[in-house]
Amino acid sequence: MAKMEDFPPGIQELLKKRGWTWPPDEKLQKKMDEAAKRFCGSVRVDPDILREIMWEMRGIKYDERK
């Protein structure tokens, strides 16, 4: 996973202004999880696109049948 130092200086500064760290600490991870739960179901994504996104970003096999 990327570390804070891996981001460009401008991005690092913006993250620090918001009080965010990377990788996220437990408090930030909890906020991210809560935001994801609220967001869930609010958009429609084609399953093929979602499979590709999950694999590219997280290495997660969304649906092993394909």
TAUR-V180530 format. One record per backbone hydrogen bond with DSSP energy under -1.0 kcal/mol. NH is the residue of the N-H (numbers start at 0). CO is the residue of the C=O. If there is no record, write none. Layout:
# TAUR-V180530
NH CO
NH CO
This chain:
# TAUR-V180530
3 21
5 2
6 3
11 7
12 8
13 9
14 10
15 11
16 12
17 13
18 15
19 14
28 24
29 25
30 26
31 27
32 28
33 29
34 30
35 31
36 32
37 33
38 34
39 35
41 38
49 45
50 46
51 47
52 48
53 49
54 50
55 51
56 52
57 53
58 54
59 53
61 59
65 62
